[in-house]
Amino acid sequence: GGKGMRIAWNEGEVAEGFQSSKNEAAASFGDDRIFIEKFVTQPRHIEIQVLADKHGNCVYLHERECSIQRRNQKVIEEAPSPFLDEATRKAMGEQACALAKAVGYTSAGTVEFIVDGNRNFYFLEMNTRLQVEHPVTELITGVDLVEQMIRVADGQPLPFKQEDLKIHGWAMESRLYAEDPYRNFLPSIGRLTRYRPPVEGRTERGGVVRNDTGVYEGGEISMFYDPMIAKLCTWGPTRADAIEEMRLALDTFEVEGIGHNLPFCSAVMDHPRFASGNITTAFIAEEYEGGFTGATLDSSLLRRVAAAAAAMNRVAEIRRTRISGTMDNHTRRVGDEWVVTLQGESWPVTIKADPAGSTVVFEDGTDLRVESDWTPGQPLARLTVGGEPLVIKVGKVPMGFRMRLRGADLKVHVQSPRQKALAGLMLEKAPPDTSKFLLCPMPGLVVKIAVEEGEEVQEGQALATVEAMKMENILKAERKGVVKTIKASAGASLKVDDVIMEFE
């Protein structure tokens, strides 16, 4: 799982990474021995699923593309690969089976390869077990790998031959990690105050949703285990269908109480480079070099969200007037003219409501039909906007909503024209200045304090090491300065934003 793995680009990183790799390997596996190998740039990580019995039979169940990785851990996998042609797939599969037979291997296993831009492939390792991403193989082949493992262990021969194993459709898997994407994917712990995965099985669009998980609402996510808490999988007849099913499933998945990477997975699904299939293991580092700050929605989707917000606000306003008018039997009229503001844009709209929904008319004369059974207070809104499904996680903020979808976290204001004009006169509240403090970015255990009080530190210098979820994180100085006081020591258990040290 990428534990104990580091890339060193210079001599300093060799020394630093060597020690961290030893520490992580010892903590994860009880073995701190190190392998050193050449790092190949711009590779694709493609693996072959094999299944072998005790009678000399071995088949390959095609491939999985696992190139979307962060810190050497897979984040999104798919089957088949959008990159392989039939000849390369056959060559990789046959060599994977040859390897399994050469070592007398039985049961399910995975042979992992690095594939370059010319489809040359190089053996990486063999995992002699069931892989985390095995569901995508099951979804495109119809083979239950766990069942076959049990049958092989019982001495039964494989019930199919290589020519029986065809590729049917396309499958995606998003790994749900307890990691905060807005804090550089640092581990997050806490109680799952809400945990509602999407409904599994066939969807209205003819796809499939599957969720393999081991946590539950009310459960505690601790710092002592790997951060993966679910594997969300979708299937569709084509790659584009599987991606669209994943978009809706991710938006439907409700997780509260911890930081998690659902918004990031949603952003990847919408990324043009991912949609094109032009990916390598460097995708995240290249496309999110400055970290993940949330997705920016395009104008078409923004307009649909604005229409949804206007229609939902009308429902909420009607509810408020009924509540406020119960004592005097007078209900104020809900207006038709509103201004929706989100992602830095304002949209004046007029709402034409009827018993079945609302038609939201924009200033340029275009309109969108909004239909939904959403009622105020529900945290998930399932709507049809402009004839297409839209799923939004909804929270209340003054004069509007917090809306989360497709990797974006939006504060949406719905105001009357008069309220909008007055809101423009309000002052912005400045955030507190924390530049003189080193704050703990995650819940974790302080492994090492690398500086002393009064020491002058340089930009990029290691200040402290914090361990969480079996990963060591080295905190470095963002600028030159002098350490004034150190508030934490090795062995201390810290919460997010606890002060580790203060600078002059």
N, C-alpha and C positions, 0 to 999 in steps of 0.2 A: 503493500500500500504506500510506497514512497517513503516509508519511515527510514531514517538514517541515510537519506540520499541528499547529496549536495553537489552543485556545479561550482567549480573554482575557475575564475578567469584570470587570476593573478596570484602571486606568491602569498600575499597576505590572506587571501580567501582560502588558500590551501590549508594554512595553519588553523585558521578559525573554523573552517568547515570540517576538517579532520576530527577535531575534538567534539564538535556538536554531533557529527555522525556516530562517533563511538558512543557518546552518551545516549543518544536516541536508540541506537541498536541494542545497547545493553538493557535499556529500560523496556524495549518492546519485545526482544527475543532472548535476553540473557546471554547474548554473544556479541562482543564488541569488535570482532575482526572486520577488517575493511578490505574491499576490493576497489582497485583504481582502474578506470578504463577511459578510453577516448570518448568524448562527447560528440555525437553526430548532429549537426545543425539541420533544421528544416525537415525533420523526419515525420512520417505518419506512423502511428502505432496501430497495427492491424494484427488481430489474433485469430487463430483457427481453432474451432471447437472440435475435439475428437472424442470418439466413443469406441472402446475396444473391449472385447469379451475374452473369455478364457479358452476359446476354441480357435484362436488365430485370426479372428475377424476384426477389422478396424475400419471405421468410416469417419469422414469429416462432415460436420454439419455446417459447412460454409464459414463465413468470417464475420467478425465484429470490428467496426471502426471505433477506436477509443482515443482519438487524437485530442479531444477537448480535455486538457489536463491542467491542473494547477498544483504547484508544489509536488509534481510527480504523482498526484492522485487523480484518477479519472473522475470527471464531473458529468459528462454526457457521453453515452455510447449509442451506437446504432448498428443495425444489421439489415441488409448487407452493407458493405462499404460503397460510397458513391464513387470511389476512385478505381477499384479493381475492374479489369476486364475478365472475360471468362477464362482466357488462357492462363492469366496470372493466378486467378482463384484456384484453378485445377492444379497448377504446379505447387502452390503453397499447401493446398490440402493434401496432395500426395506425399510431399516431403514431411508434413506433420505426422501423417500416418506411418511413414517409414521410420521416423524417430521413435514413435510410440512402440512399434513392433521391435525395433532394435534393442530396446531396454526391457522388453517383456511387460509393458505397461497394460493394465486392465482398468476398466471403469471410465468415467468421464475425465477429461483433462483438457488443458488449453496450451497450445504452442503459440508463443508470442513472437512477433516479428517487427522489425523496423523496416519500413518501405520508403525508398527515396522517390524523387520526382519522376524518375524513369521506370518506375515499378520494379526496380531491383530490390530484392528482399533479403534481410539478414536475420538469422536466428538470434533471439534475445534470451528467452528462458522458456521453461515449461512449468506450468502450474499444475501440480498433480492433485487437483481438487476441483470442486465446483466453484465457478467464478461468480463474483457479485453480479456481473452483467449477464448471467445465463438466461434471464427471462426473454431478452430480445431474440435469442436463438430459438427458444421455444415458440415464440410468437410467429416466426417466419417459417418454421419447419413443422410445427404441430407435434413435435416430439417432447414428451415429459422427461427431461434429463434425470431427475431424481428417481423416477420410477425405473428407468433403464439402469441406473447405478445399482439399485437394489436387486434387479433381476440378474445383472452381471455378477454381483457378489454372491448370488444364489447359484451360480454356475450355469445360468441359462444362456443360450446363444442370442446374438442380436436378431430381432425379428424383421430386419430390413437390410437391403443392400445399398451400395453407394448410389446406384441409378434411381433408387426410390426417393432419395432426399432432394426435393426441389425447393426453390425459394418462392414463397408466397407472400407478396406484399412487402411492407417495410415496417420496421419497429424502431422506436426511440426509448431511451432510458435516461431520466434525470435523477441524479443522486441528491437527495435532500440532506444537507449537512447543517449541523448546529454551529454555523459560522456566520459572522456578521460581514456581509459583503461591503458595507459602507465603512468598515474599519479594517480594510485590507484582508478580509476573510479570516480574521482572528477568531479563535474559539469562543463560543457563547454557551453559558450554562444557565439553568434556572428551571422553573416549573412550567410545564405545558398547560397554560391556562385555557387554551383552546386548541384542539387537534381534530380537524374534520377533513379527512382525505376525500377526494372525489369518489363518486359511486363507481364501483368496478363492473366490468362486463361490457356488453354491446352498447354503443352510443346511438343517438338519433341519426347521426351522419353515416353509420355503417362501420365505424371504427371500433376499437377495443381499448379499454382502460384497465390497467392492472397496477396494484400498489402492494409491494412487499415491505412490511414494516414490523417493528418490534416494540414500539412505544405506544402510549395511550394518553388521552386527555387527563390531566392531573398528575401525570408522571413527572419525575425529576430527571433532568439531563445534568450529569455530573462532569467534573473535569478529568475523571480517571479513565474514560473510555474513548474509543474512536468517535469522531463527531457525526458519522453517518447514521441517520435515524429512519430513512425510508428510501425505497427505490420506486419511483413513479415511471410506469411504462405505458406507451401507447402503440397502437398498430393501425395502419391504414393501407389501402391498396397501392398507394404510391408514396414516395418520400415526402412530397408536399402535403399529402393527406395526413401522414403520421405526424409531421411538424404541426399542422393545424390542430390535430387532436391534442397534442402536447400543450399548445398555447392555451387552449380552453381548460385542460386539466390542471395546469399550473395556476391559472387564475381562480379556479374553483377550490384549490387546496387551501384550507384555513389553518394557519399555525400562528399562535400568539404566545407571548411569555418569554421567548428567546429570540436572539438574532438567528436568521437562517438565510439560505441562498436561493430561495424560490424566485425573488426578483431577478437575480443574476441569470438563472436558467431561462427565465422568460425573455430577458434581453438577448441572450444567445440565439434563441429560436427566431427572433426577429432580425438578427444581424444579416445583412446581405451576403457577407462572405460565407457564413455558415449555410445559408440557404443555397448558395451556389455549389457547396461541397468542396470548395477550395480551402481546405483546412490542414494544419500541421499541429504538432504538439506545442508549437510556439504561439498558437492562436490567441490565448488569453494574454500572454505577455505582450504581444504585439498590438492587439486591439484594445486592451485595457491597461496600457502602460502606466497611467497615472492612478490606477485603482478604479473601482466601480463607484460611481456617484449616482446611479439611477439611470434609467433609460429616458430618452427624449422621444416623445411620440410625434409621429408625422402629422401634418395638418389635417389629413383625412380622418385619422383616428381621433385626433383632438376634437374635431367637429362632432363626431359621434358621441364622445364622452360629454361634451358640452350640452348636447341635446338630451342625453340621459340625465345629467345633473339638473337641467331645467325641469324636466318632467318629474323627477323624484322630489325636487324642491316643492313643486306644486302639491304633490301628495302630502308632504310633510306640513305645508302651510294649511291645507284643509284640516288636517288632524289638529293643528294648534288652534285654529279658529273654533273648532267644535269643543275643544277642552275649555278654552277661555270664555266661550259663550254659554256655558251650561247654566250659569246662575241667573242671567237676565234674559235668556232666550233670544239674544241678538248675536248673530254671527256676521263678522265683518267679511266683506267680499275679498276673495283672493284675486290679485291682479293678474293681467295677462302679459305685461311688459316686464322683462327682466334683463339683467346683464350678467353673463357667466364669465368669470375670470379664472384662467388656469394656465400654467406654464408660461406666464408673462403675456398672454394674449387675452383680450376681452371680446366677447361675442354678444352684442345686443340681440335678443330674440323675442318673439311673440309666440305664446302658447295657445293653440286651439285644441281644447280638450273635448272628449266624448266618452261615453261609458266604456269603450274598448281600449282607450289609450289616449295619447296626445300626439298632435302634429306640431313640431317645433319649427317655426319659420325664422330664418336668419335674415339679417339686414340686406343681403344681396338678393333676396327673394327665393332662394333655395330652401327646401324643407326636408326634414327627416321624421319619419314615423317612429314613435317609441311605444312599445307595448311591454308590460311587465306586471307581475303580481306582487312586486316588492311593497312592503309596508315599513314605515319608520321604525327604527330599532333593529331591523334585521341586518346582520353583519355582512351578508352576501346578497348581492342583487343580480338576478339573472334576467337579462333583458333581450329584446329583439329591437335593434336600431337600424333603420334603413333596410329591413329585411334580413339582416345578418345577426347571429348571436353575439352578445357581449356580456361578459361576466366581470363584475367589479366588487372588490372588497370595500365595504363602506363603513366609515366612522363619522361622528358628528364633530364639527368645529363651528365656532361662531360664524353665522351668516353663510353656512355652506357645509361642505363635506370634506373629509379626507378620503380620497379614492385611490385604490391600488390595483393596477392591472398592467400586464405586458411589461413588467420590470420597472414601471414608473410609480412613484409615490407622490401624489398630487394633492395640494391644498386647493380645493375648488370653492370659490365664493360665488354665491347666487344672490344678487342684490337688486333691489328696485333701482331705477335710474337715479333717484334722489339719494339713496344710500350709497351708491357707487360714487357719486360726486363728493359726498361728505367724507367717504373713506379715503379719498385721495389727499385729504388734509391732515391725516393722522401721521404721527412721527413713527419711524421704525425703531424698535428696541435693539440696542447694540448688544452683541453676545459678550460674555465675560472674557477677559484677557487671561489665557492660561499659558502664554508663551514662556514664562519663567519657570514652568514646572515640567518635570517628566512624569506623565501620568501612566498608570498601568492600562494598556489598551484592551485587556481581557482579564477574566477571572483566572487566576493561576498561582503557581508556587514560584517564589523567587529562588532561582538556582544560584545566582552569582551577582554581586555588585562589583563592577570592574573599575570603579574610580573611588577617590577619597575626597572628603570635604577640603575645600581650598584648592583642589587641582584644576588646572586649566585644561579644557578639553577642546578638541578640534572637530570640525564638521565631519560626520561619518564615523566618529570614534565610538566603539562599543561602550555602553554605559551600564547595562544590566542584562541578565538573561532570565526569562520567565518561561516556565514550562506549563503547558496546558494540553490536555487530550493527547498526551504522549509526543508532543512536538515542542522542541525548544525554539524560542523566539528571542533573537538578540535585538535589544533596543539600542538605537544609535543616536548620537547627537545630531540635531538638525542644523545647528550653527555653532560657531565658536563661542565659548563662554567659560565661566568659573563656577564650580560647584559650591553653593553656599551651605546647604544642609542636606543630609541624607536621612530620609524618613523611614526607610525599610531596610531589612537585612536579609541575608540568605536564610531560607527556611520559612520566611513569612508567607502567609496565604493572603492574597489581595483580591479585592473586587475591582470591577471596571472603574477607571478614573480615580483610583486611590493614588495619592501622591507618593512617588518613589524618591524623588529628590527635587530640590529647588536650586535655581541658579541666581547669581547676583545680577 
